[in-house]
Amino acid sequence: MFQLGPRHFLLRMSLAVLCCVSGTHASGRQIALHHSSTDSVQPMEMSSAAEGVVQDLPLQGGGFQRVLYTAARRETKGIIVMFPGGTGEIDIEKSGRVKNAKNFVVRSDDLWLDRGYGIVLVDALDHQSMRGQRSSAEYAEVTKEIIEFAHRQANVPVWVLGTSQGSIAAMNAAAHAGGTQLSGMILTESVSILGGSHETVFDAHPGDVRVPSLVVANTDDRCKVAPPSMAQSIAQSIRHAPTTVLTVSGGTQRTQDDCGSLTPHGYYGIEEKVVDGIVGWMQETQNRP
């Protein structure tokens, strides 16, 4: 059986449910956005959703990783693999419907698609919480399968993006990806202070990342395990790749949980500004000689 993490998280054989501040780059450039407040291989199974494709990627030893790919609504500039925060369980159904759609990476899908980026949403493995598992070597192997799936959808650059706890998965994916597999990594409101999940982005091998990286931090984020003050430390830990810190501000607090999706931590109310800032960095990175 396939195992994850130090707690030997065992996958069941059943299908998984459908899934400012300065940059540390040598240029020392600064970016800031501000906005006022307004959150053993088995056969592959695939189904076509109304606007995308749901696929179960088989894992060695059994189990599946469910992903949902949705193509861009204009000429495709790239594909972004999205790792959600929290437990990682967004419940992608075979129809393509996402039951838990509050997370930033799910909630902002239309914005990415309208700007020419296809997205691959990644669900949790087999209904299980991904807390404490995202930095493991075993999960790094899963991310390789996800990135390969993204490359099969179109001959375009592929990026990884994680938010909150999902930033740990994105860092791990970038640290273990082959030299030509990724065009860049985006970390948003990253978990950098040890909390209940017992892992942070610093456990996900930042020193092994070799692709251009962006660290996004909201100055109004009050999540204790993802303080904006740690953005520079995260960027500096990515020692072997050009890294930029993007600061944003604003957002609306709809829930009492400061680390919830519908808060400044989840960019609630400032989604478009954040997406535009990230897209601008991606385009500049691709155009860089």
N, C-alpha and C positions, 0 to 999 in steps of 0.2 A: 504493500500500500504506500501511496505517496504521503510524506510527512512534512509538516511545516514547523520551523522554529524550535527554540530551545525547549518548549513544553511538549514537543512531539505531537503537534496537532495532527490528528489522523483524519484524512478525507474519507468520506463514505463513497460507495460505488455509484450511488444514485446521481442523477443530473443535478447540477446546481440550478437554483431558480434563476430565470432570465434577469441575465444581467440588464527737505530732502537731504537727502543722504547721498553720498557719492558712491559710484560704482568702484569695484576693486580692479577693473580693467585698467591697463596701463594709461589709457587716455584720461582716466579720472573724471569722466563726464558725469553730469548729474541729471537725474530725471525726477520730476515731481508732478503729481496730478492732485488737484484739490477739488472737492465737490461738497456742497453743503448737505446736511442730513435731510432725508425725505421720508438685508440678511441672505505499462504495456500499452501500446497505442491502440485505441479503439476507433471505430468509424466516427467521423465528424457529423454532427447533426446541425442543420441549418434551416432557418425559416425566414421568409421575406416579410418584413413589416411594411406598413403603409409607406413610410418614408425611409426605411433602412433595412438592414439585414441583421438578424439575431443568429449568433453562432456559438455553439458549445465546443470549445477547444479541448480535446482529450489530453489528459495529463498522464505521465508515466506512473504506473502503479495503480491507475484508476482515478476516477473523479474527472470533473470538467470545470473549465473556466468559462463562464458565460460573458459574452461581450455583445454590444450593439453598435453597429456601424451605420452612420447616417452621412450621406454624401453632401457636399457643399451645394448651394443653390445657384452657383455661378461657376465660372472656370475655376477649377480646384488649384489652390496655391500650395496646399499641404494638408496633412492629416495630423490631428492632435489626439494622442492617447490620454484619456482623462481618468485620473484616480481620485474618487471621492473621499471625503473625510469621514469622521466618526468611525463606526464599525465597518464601513465600506459596503454595507448591504443596502443596495438601492432597489432590489427586486425587479429585475428586467423580466418581463413575461415574454412568452414566445410570440405574442402579437406585436411586440416592440413597445408596449406600454411600460413605463417605469413607475412603479407604485410609490416609491419613496423619492419624490422629485424635488424636495426642498433644497438639496445641496447645491452649492454654487455651480459646480460643473454640469449638473443636470439642468438647472434653472436657466442657465445662460446659453443653452444650445442654439437657439435661433440666432443669437448675435454672432456666433462663430460661423454658422452656416451661411448667413447673409454676407459675411466678409470673405467668403471663398475658402473656408477651411472645413474639411470633413472631420467628423469626430468619432472616436471609438470610446464608448463608455464601458468601464470595467466594473463588474459586479463582484461582491464578496464570493469566496469559495464555499459552495455547498451550505448556504444559509448560516455559516459560521462567522462570528466576529473576527475581523482581521487585526484587532488590537494586539500588539506584541508580535505579529507575524511578518510585518511588511519589510523589515530590514534583514530577514534571514536569507541565507544562500538558496534555500529551497524555493522561496518566493521569487528570487531573482531569476530562476529558471522559468517560472511561470511568465514573468514579464517578457522574457525573450520570445515566447510563443505568441504573446499578444502583439509585440512589435512586428513579428513576421506576418501576422494576420493583417496588420495595418498596411504593410508594404504590398500585400497581395491585392488590395483594393484599388490602388492607382499608383502610377509611376511618378510620385511626388515626394517631397521631403516629409519626414515623419518627426514629430516632436512628442515629448512627454510632458504632462502638466499634472501636478498634484496640488490638492488644497488641504490645509490643516494636517490631519493624520495621513492623508493621501500623499502629502509631499514626501513622506518617508518612502513610500512605494516608488514615486517618481525618481527620487535620488538613487535608490537601489537599482532601478531599471537602467538609469543612465550610467551608473558605475559599472554595470556588467554588460552593456550593449557593445557590439562590435564596432570597429572604427567607422564604418560607413552606414550603420543602422539608424543613427539619430542625427538630426540637424541641430537639436538643442533641447534644453530642459527649462521648465518654468516651475518655480515653487511659490505658492501663494499662502500667506498666513501659516507658515510652517510650524509644526510642533517642534520646539527647540529646548523646552524645559521638561524634565522628566515628570511624568504624571502616571495616571492609572494604566496606561498601555505599556509602561516600562520600556519604551524606546523613543528615540527622537531622530531627527534627520542626521545627527552626528553619528548615529549607529549604522547608517546606511552607506558608509564608505565614500564620503564626499571627496577624499583624496584620490579616488580612482576615476572620477568624472573627467572626461576629456572633450566635452562638447560645450559650446557657448551656453551660458546659464543666466537666468534672470531670477532674482529674489524680490518678490513683491510684498510690501508691508504697509498696512493701514495704520496710520498714527492714532486712529480712534479705536483700534482693536483692544478690547479689555480682557481677552482670553488669557488666563494666567499661564498656560503652557505654550502660548504662541505670541509672546510680547514683541511689538515692533522694534524694540530696542535691540533685539538679537539679530536683526537682519544683516548687519555688518559682520558679525561673527560667523553666520552661516556662509556668507559670500567668501570670507577669508578662508573657510575650511575647504572650499573648492579650489585647491591650490594649482591645479594643472589645466585650468580652462579659463578663458576670459569671462568674467562675471560682473553683472551690473545689478545694482539695487534700485528698484523703483518704489518710491513712496507715494501713497495715495492718502486721502482723508475723507471722512464722511461716512454715511450709512445710517440706517434706521434700526433701532432696537425694537423688535417685535416680540421677543421672548426673554425670560429672565436669565436663561443660560447664556453667559457671555461668550461661550464657545459654540453656540448654536448657529445654524445656517441662516436664520432670519435676523441677523445682527450685523454690525460693522465687521465682525470677524468673517462673516460669509458674504460681505459686500452687498448686503441687502439695500437696494435703492440706488446703488452706484455701479451696477453691473456694467452698463455700457461704457462708462469712463474707464473702468478697469480693463475691459476687453480691448478697447481702443489703444490703451497704453501698451498692453502686451503685444497686440498685433503690430503696432508701430515698431516695437523692439525686434520682433521676428522679421519684419521686412527689412529693417536696417541691417540685421545680422546676415540675412541672405544676400544682401547687396554688397556686403563688405568684401573687399578683395582678399 
